[in-house]
Amino acid sequence: MIADDSAFVRKYLKEILAGDSEIEIVGTARDGEEAVKLALALRPDVVTIDVEMPKMDGLTALQYIMNENPIPVVVISSLTQKGELLTYEALALGAVDVIAKPSGPVSTDLRKIAEDIRRKVKAAAKSNIKAATRAIKKRGAGPYFEPVPSVTSITFKKLVIIGVSTGGPKTLTEILPELPADLPAPVIVVQHLPAGFTKSFAERLNNICRLEVSEAQDGEIITPGKILVAPGHSHLKIERRLGRNEVRVRLTDEPRDALYKPSVEVAMESALKVLGGQRLVAILLTGMGDDGANAMVKIRNAGGITIAEAEETAVVWGMPREAINRGGASVVVPAYRVAQEIVKAVKEG
């Protein structure tokens, strides 16, 4: 089912999706109220929804749908500042994925991203929506660590690097706030999101996490007690300059042939090259495909600790499944135990 207030967008989305023999359009909605009524009446496998709509906005409609009859929802929204914030809220409320309209709210060139739209809609249809809407019981603060001074040399024993894709924003909001404020390790997050969304995503995470969270900047020194989110427009690599103890972020377009940008594989491989396996705690969470799976194997073989999300909580059990099947996961746990395992791995270092 398609929900968008633009007749042009509805028309183009119908043509794009109906062009795939595996997809059938069962209804279209022009506003949030109609979207809720049709979603509950038709019970489609997937709903695509715009965020900014009349009568009832997409965010409110999403809450009604998730409360009454959870259905996989793919947000298709413009990259306006307001749209970014609302779209992140939608992801946090359980939307499975997000697609950026190429040219504003009334986007007439959706055909440029037709394949991406079809791919994400079909992945959403196979997603574990119960995992996306499951309320995770809040725990108290994690194990206490002595505070780590803010220094610019490599004083940390472990670097935590998290790869995640479809369903990730919701999952990360359940995991990262559980990390203690005195965690003596930097955390790198590589989340597949369009370029315009990662900055606001990091800002929202910063509001709910004990650790400081920000979008990674080129040349930024990596220090303990901070979570850096890879920007959507670049690959994030770990770099160590010759003769210096500083470990820095390097943002780059290379490799240009990587399927995803940012790429989990690229980030993990660079961290392994610079720091070695024993300094790494690598995690793969929900997501379609296999980005990061091969790197997990290499990190585990090099003595690193590798954690994969279990099927029971993964919205899309693709990336973690591939890591497990290839022998790249030393620990397999549901999402609500990942923070505990991170703390344990860092403490053991």
Wavefront OBJ file of the C-alpha trace (Angstrom):
o trace
v 0.000 0.000 0.000
v 1.244 3.492 -0.923
v 0.591 6.596 1.196
v 1.660 10.006 -0.141
v -0.184 13.309 -0.496
v 1.317 13.945 -3.957
v -0.642 12.458 -6.864
v 2.561 12.513 -8.933
v 4.481 10.527 -6.339
v 1.660 8.002 -5.955
v 1.566 7.566 -9.733
v 5.321 7.059 -10.062
v 5.514 4.706 -7.083
v 2.673 2.591 -8.486
v 4.476 2.311 -11.833
v 7.812 1.487 -10.203
v 6.472 -1.142 -7.816
v 3.979 -2.686 -10.228
v 6.878 -3.177 -12.639
v 8.072 -6.013 -10.403
v 6.085 -9.226 -10.855
v 6.490 -10.031 -7.141
v 4.758 -6.827 -6.026
v 1.044 -6.047 -6.138
v -0.395 -2.622 -5.276
v -3.498 -3.126 -3.115
v -4.304 0.505 -2.326
v -3.171 4.137 -2.186
v -3.794 6.835 0.434
v -3.663 10.630 0.074
v -3.211 11.527 3.750
v -2.424 10.016 7.138
v -6.018 9.326 8.139
v -6.703 7.419 4.941
v -3.408 5.558 5.339
v -4.434 4.245 8.754
v -7.908 3.192 7.593
v -6.616 1.389 4.511
v -3.700 -0.257 6.343
v -6.037 -1.709 8.958
v -8.672 -2.719 6.396
v -6.399 -4.144 3.681
v -3.640 -5.525 5.927
v -0.951 -5.217 3.232
v 2.457 -6.881 3.548
v 4.213 -3.494 3.313
v 3.201 0.172 3.557
v 5.245 2.960 1.952
v 4.522 6.266 3.642
v 5.526 9.901 3.352
v 6.208 11.735 6.613
v 4.714 15.142 5.868
v 1.043 14.691 4.906
v -2.230 16.600 5.571
v -4.984 15.737 8.096
v -2.689 13.315 9.902
v 1.089 13.290 9.397
v 2.924 10.090 8.575
v 4.460 9.896 12.036
v 1.078 9.793 13.757
v -0.258 7.368 11.155
v 2.724 5.094 11.782
v 2.000 5.048 15.522
v -1.627 4.070 14.901
v -0.590 1.294 12.506
v 2.057 -0.083 14.858
v -0.303 -0.026 17.827
v -3.296 -1.582 16.072
v -1.730 -4.004 13.600
v 2.056 -3.827 13.104
v 2.956 -3.836 9.404
v 6.409 -3.314 7.844
v 6.636 0.359 6.882
v 9.128 1.927 4.466
v 9.382 5.719 4.774
v 9.820 7.577 1.485
v 10.565 11.178 2.399
v 12.282 14.319 1.165
v 15.565 15.528 2.611
v 14.286 18.804 4.026
v 15.509 19.690 7.512
v 12.069 19.120 8.960
v 11.722 15.910 6.953
v 15.012 14.576 8.347
v 13.890 14.949 11.948
v 10.442 13.482 11.342
v 11.873 10.604 9.347
v 14.258 9.730 12.154
v 11.317 9.714 14.556
v 9.553 7.294 12.212
v 12.560 4.967 12.238
v 12.723 5.116 16.012
v 9.024 4.184 16.167
v 9.582 1.040 14.137
v 9.638 1.918 10.439
v 11.778 -0.715 8.734
v 13.695 1.472 6.287
v 13.958 4.927 4.735
v 14.313 6.077 1.142
v 15.196 9.665 0.256
v 13.190 11.328 -2.517
v 15.755 12.575 -5.062
v 14.347 16.096 -5.503
v 12.099 17.285 -2.723
v 8.575 16.462 -1.520
v 7.005 16.274 -5.006
v 9.740 14.219 -6.608
v 9.148 13.499 -10.294
v 12.403 11.587 -10.797
v 11.767 8.627 -8.525
v 12.628 6.352 -11.438
v 16.289 7.153 -10.753
v 16.022 5.098 -7.566
v 13.456 2.569 -8.800
v 15.610 -0.462 -8.113
v 16.404 0.719 -4.585
v 12.689 1.220 -3.894
v 11.752 -2.263 -5.138
v 14.622 -3.884 -3.258
v 13.782 -2.233 0.064
v 10.052 -2.900 -0.238
v 10.666 -6.600 -0.877
v 13.129 -6.772 2.015
v 10.559 -5.110 4.268
v 7.999 -7.754 3.306
v 10.349 -10.397 4.683
v 11.236 -8.458 7.829
v 10.507 -9.537 11.376
v 8.118 -6.762 12.343
v 7.678 -8.232 15.824
v 11.351 -7.507 16.452
v 10.896 -3.925 15.269
v 8.001 -3.288 17.638
v 9.197 -5.343 20.594
v 9.623 -3.246 23.741
v 12.980 -3.978 25.310
v 13.077 -3.917 29.077
v 15.250 -1.092 30.354
v 18.111 -2.045 32.600
v 20.142 -0.057 35.066
v 23.582 1.302 34.357
v 26.167 -1.201 33.210
v 29.287 -2.280 35.118
v 31.288 0.630 36.515
v 34.618 1.605 34.955
v 37.151 4.082 36.237
v 36.819 7.243 34.129
v 39.210 7.444 31.196
v 40.936 10.798 30.689
v 40.340 12.563 27.395
v 43.627 12.229 25.552
v 44.635 12.204 21.928
v 46.868 9.122 21.921
v 45.882 5.473 21.665
v 45.058 4.838 25.303
v 42.073 2.623 24.635
v 42.513 -1.121 24.632
v 39.474 -1.808 22.494
v 37.621 -0.141 19.626
v 33.963 -1.069 19.205
v 32.688 -1.004 15.620
v 29.031 -1.654 14.817
v 27.623 -2.413 11.359
v 23.867 -2.191 10.798
v 21.370 -1.602 8.003
v 17.628 -2.202 7.596
v 15.852 -1.805 10.926
v 18.987 -0.358 12.464
v 17.867 3.029 13.814
v 15.265 1.428 16.072
v 17.685 -1.290 17.200
v 20.463 1.202 17.931
v 18.141 3.288 20.109
v 17.629 0.179 22.215
v 21.327 -0.767 22.461
v 23.467 2.385 22.597
v 21.685 4.053 25.561
v 22.561 0.961 27.609
v 26.301 1.606 27.278
v 27.729 3.222 30.428
v 29.056 6.787 30.376
v 32.464 5.590 31.554
v 32.968 2.959 28.835
v 36.738 3.150 28.172
v 36.413 2.519 24.445
v 35.446 4.505 21.355
v 32.424 3.292 19.393
v 32.080 3.579 15.611
v 28.623 3.073 14.067
v 28.258 2.359 10.351
v 24.534 2.562 9.556
v 23.235 2.394 5.996
v 21.304 5.669 5.697
v 21.073 8.366 3.010
v 23.557 11.207 3.417
v 21.027 13.733 4.651
v 19.857 11.652 7.598
v 23.000 10.651 9.502
v 23.652 14.027 11.153
v 20.151 14.332 12.633
v 20.271 10.625 13.516
v 23.476 11.180 15.521
v 21.958 14.237 17.228
v 18.916 12.250 18.346
v 21.099 9.432 19.637
v 23.110 11.993 21.585
v 19.922 13.027 23.392
v 19.259 9.507 24.696
v 22.751 8.059 25.234
v 25.100 8.313 28.212
v 28.044 8.541 25.825
v 28.519 11.572 23.573
v 27.300 10.879 20.016
v 28.084 12.848 16.855
v 28.448 12.414 13.128
v 32.088 11.601 12.349
v 34.219 14.365 10.823
v 37.145 13.857 8.480
v 40.406 13.893 10.452
v 38.665 13.600 13.837
v 40.739 11.911 16.530
v 39.093 8.772 17.905
v 38.932 8.851 21.706
v 37.267 6.761 24.425
v 33.805 7.650 25.657
v 32.440 8.835 22.322
v 30.217 7.297 19.648
v 30.924 8.382 16.066
v 28.321 7.759 13.356
v 29.640 7.351 9.815
v 28.125 10.026 7.529
v 25.908 8.739 4.752
v 27.911 10.405 1.974
v 31.297 8.711 2.607
v 33.079 5.547 3.600
v 34.630 5.756 7.045
v 38.153 4.412 7.457
v 40.400 4.234 10.510
v 43.790 5.850 9.920
v 46.991 6.015 11.961
v 49.722 8.378 10.833
v 53.295 7.110 10.729
v 55.211 7.923 13.885
v 52.143 9.145 15.795
v 49.859 7.420 18.258
v 46.724 9.195 17.112
v 44.002 7.163 15.455
v 41.820 9.295 13.228
v 38.723 9.109 11.064
v 39.277 9.298 7.344
v 36.232 9.964 5.149
v 36.641 8.907 1.543
v 34.793 7.932 -1.639
v 37.111 4.963 -2.137
v 36.376 2.239 -2.980
v 33.878 3.632 -5.457
v 32.564 0.196 -6.413
v 31.358 -0.691 -2.891
v 27.668 -1.653 -2.902
v 26.943 0.506 0.155
v 28.200 3.905 1.250
v 29.105 3.950 4.056
v 30.344 0.364 3.879
v 30.634 -1.765 7.013
v 33.201 -3.951 5.253
v 35.418 -0.970 4.427
v 35.293 0.405 7.976
v 35.988 -2.933 9.666
v 38.807 -3.853 7.258
v 40.537 -0.516 7.881
v 40.224 -0.920 11.652
v 41.709 -4.404 11.444
v 44.631 -3.151 9.362
v 45.435 -0.271 11.723
v 44.696 -1.753 15.146
v 44.883 -5.522 14.685
v 42.221 -8.023 15.681
v 42.812 -8.143 19.421
v 41.907 -4.469 19.838
v 38.548 -4.867 18.084
v 35.018 -5.648 19.188
v 33.014 -5.970 15.954
v 29.218 -6.232 15.866
v 26.776 -6.928 13.040
v 23.130 -6.113 13.651
v 19.958 -6.264 11.577
v 20.291 -5.622 7.851
v 19.824 -7.194 4.449
v 22.747 -8.471 2.420
v 26.181 -9.400 3.721
v 28.028 -6.108 4.260
v 30.650 -6.707 6.946
v 30.332 -10.503 7.079
v 33.742 -11.226 5.534
v 35.414 -8.620 7.724
v 33.888 -10.274 10.805
v 35.547 -13.544 9.787
v 38.939 -11.840 9.440
v 38.597 -10.012 12.746
v 37.634 -13.177 14.608
v 40.515 -15.103 13.044
v 42.854 -12.284 14.106
v 41.812 -12.622 17.749
v 39.024 -10.048 17.903
v 35.659 -10.436 19.605
v 32.789 -10.592 17.114
v 29.108 -10.317 18.035
v 26.141 -11.051 15.756
v 22.498 -10.306 16.484
v 20.345 -13.410 16.881
v 17.438 -14.089 14.541
v 14.828 -13.671 17.274
v 15.238 -9.872 17.429
v 16.657 -9.002 14.002
v 14.249 -7.035 11.830
v 16.051 -8.443 8.787
v 18.328 -11.355 9.610
v 20.688 -10.955 6.675
v 24.019 -9.408 7.633
v 24.332 -11.152 11.021
v 23.194 -14.465 9.526
v 25.925 -14.282 6.873
v 28.549 -13.551 9.537
v 27.376 -16.555 11.549
v 27.216 -18.885 8.537
v 30.748 -17.914 7.480
v 32.172 -18.474 10.955
v 32.605 -14.797 11.747
v 30.623 -14.608 14.999
v 32.170 -15.620 18.301
v 29.037 -14.488 20.167
v 25.393 -14.642 18.995
v 22.850 -12.843 21.180
v 19.495 -11.039 20.844
v 19.582 -7.246 20.585
v 18.711 -6.704 24.240
v 21.961 -8.454 25.274
v 24.326 -6.739 22.839
v 25.203 -3.802 25.143
v 26.002 -6.251 27.947
v 28.287 -8.222 25.617
v 30.047 -5.032 24.468
v 30.759 -4.017 28.057
v 32.000 -7.516 28.834
v 34.292 -7.575 25.776
v 35.759 -4.156 26.566
v 36.286 -5.089 30.214
v 38.086 -8.286 29.241
v 40.511 -6.221 27.163
l 1 2 3 4 5 6 7 8 9 10 11 12 13 14 15 16 17 18 19 20 21 22 23 24 25 26 27 28 29 30 31 32 33 34 35 36 37 38 39 40 41 42 43 44 45 46 47 48 49 50 51 52 53 54 55 56 57 58 59 60 61 62 63 64 65 66 67 68 69 70 71 72 73 74 75 76 77 78 79 80 81 82 83 84 85 86 87 88 89 90 91 92 93 94 95 96 97 98 99 100 101 102 103 104 105 106 107 108 109 110 111 112 113 114 115 116 117 118 119 120 121 122 123 124 125 126 127 128 129 130 131 132 133 134 135 136 137 138 139 140 141 142 143 144 145 146 147 148 149 150 151 152 153 154 155 156 157 158 159 160 161 162 163 164 165 166 167 168 169 170 171 172 173 174 175 176 177 178 179 180 181 182 183 184 185 186 187 188 189 190 191 192 193 194 195 196 197 198 199 200 201 202 203 204 205 206 207 208 209 210 211 212 213 214 215 216 217 218 219 220 221 222 223 224 225 226 227 228 229 230 231 232 233 234 235 236 237 238 239 240 241 242 243 244 245 246 247 248 249 250 251 252 253 254 255 256 257 258 259 260 261 262 263 264 265 266 267 268 269 270 271 272 273 274 275 276 277 278 279 280 281 282 283 284 285 286 287 288 289 290 291 292 293 294 295 296 297 298 299 300 301 302 303 304 305 306 307 308 309 310 311 312 313 314 315 316 317 318 319 320 321 322 323 324 325 326 327 328 329 330 331 332 333 334 335 336 337 338 339 340 341 342 343 344 345 346 347 348 349
